[in-house]
Amino acid sequence: MRKTIEATEADRLDAERTAAGLSEQVRSVKRTAAQLRRSVAAGPSESIPREPAEVARWLDRASATLTPYRDAEGHATRVARKSVTDRSLVPAGIAPDSAAAVDALLGVDGMTVLIDGHNLLGVMDVSTMATGRARRALIANLGKLTRHLGDSVIEVVFDSDLEDGRSSSVSQTGIVVRFAQGGLIADDLIVERTERLREAAVVVSDDREVRDRCGGYGATVLWSQALAEWL
């Protein structure tokens, strides 16, 4: 009986990993389609070089143009509880892909933290990133972040729709869970929310395009790696 239970559990885990891989392939196709739609809508633009060194320089130029640098002016006199009116939420010198960047959000008020859910799950464990169990565990774990922040809102955004058609729900710990619907993907929903929130948004994603687009609206931008390490 014990061997039968273990075999069943192993089969279930294999099925979850397979589903995770298939779901990630679907999300990749949706992201590519969304990028193509944006490119067509934007019209002709600067061509992207092909040589690796030139690509690196091109990306650096694009990042420098689109991503606002955080300066530390006035940070030394900042009070313990910060708010949306502060010039910067993460002081200069703190890497946005480090847990220290999340530490810098201690007690922050009046912000909305937008988390790229599947992106973060992929950083934490790519083999289970598309499973319901992984999503539920992440949402529960984010309760730690609600206690770390001040009077701010945490929204975690996923690609797929909820089964009953709802676009959002709220967890027991107060985490707002959003699901991109229709032709949208999580990336687009995060950017749309950031466009409305502007400097009142903190965006957590390892997707460079998402970070650059949201940074262009004045949001504080962190890497998923930072939150994964902090959690």
Long-range contacts (C-beta under 8 A, 24 or more apart in sequence): 16-128, 16-131, 16-133, 17-127, 17-128, 19-130, 19-131, 20-126, 20-127, 20-128, 20-129, 20-130, 20-131, 21-130, 22-130, 23-129, 23-130, 23-160, 24-118, 24-122, 24-126, 24-129, 24-130, 27-118, 27-159, 27-185, 30-159, 30-185, 31-185, 31-187, 34-183, 34-184, 34-185, 34-187, 34-188, 35-209, 59-208, 62-212, 63-208, 63-212, 66-212, 66-213, 66-215, 66-216, 67-211, 67-212, 67-215, 67-216, 67-221, 68-215, 68-216, 68-218, 70-220, 80-107, 81-107, 81-108, 81-109, 81-150, 82-107, 82-108, 82-109, 82-150, 83-108, 83-109, 83-110, 84-109, 84-110, 84-111, 84-199, 84-200, 88-220, 89-202, 89-220, 90-220, 90-222, 95-226, 96-221, 96-222, 96-223, 96-226, 97-222, 97-223, 97-225, 97-226, 98-225, 98-226, 98-229, 99-226, 99-229, 99-230, 100-226, 101-222, 101-223, 101-226, 102-145, 102-148, 102-222, 102-226, 102-227, 102-230, 103-230, 105-148, 105-149, 105-202, 106-148, 106-149, 107-149, 107-150, 108-149, 108-150, 108-152, 108-202, 109-150, 109-151, 109-152, 110-150, 110-151, 110-152, 110-200, 111-149, 111-152, 111-153, 111-200, 111-201, 111-202, 111-220, 112-152, 112-153, 112-154, 112-155, 112-193, 112-197, 112-200, 112-201, 112-202, 113-145, 113-149, 113-152, 113-153, 113-154, 113-155, 113-201, 113-202, 113-204, 114-155, 114-157, 114-190, 114-193, 114-194, 114-197, 114-201, 114-202, 114-203, 114-204, 114-214, 114-219, 115-142, 115-154, 115-155, 115-156, 115-157, 115-204, 115-205, 115-224, 115-227, 116-157, 116-186, 116-187, 116-190, 116-203, 116-204, 116-205, 116-206, 116-207, 116-210, 116-224, 117-156, 117-157, 117-158, 117-159, 117-177, 117-186, 118-158, 118-159, 118-186, 119-186, 119-205, 119-206, 119-207, 119-224, 120-156, 120-204, 120-205, 120-206, 120-224, 120-227, 120-228, 122-206, 122-224, 123-206, 123-224, 123-225, 123-228, 124-228, 124-231, 139-171, 139-173, 139-175, 139-177, 140-171, 140-173, 141-231, 142-173, 142-175, 142-231, 143-171, 143-173, 143-175, 144-231, 145-227, 145-230, 145-231, 146-173, 146-174, 146-175, 155-193, 157-186, 157-189, 157-190, 157-193, 158-186, 159-185, 159-186, 190-214, 194-219
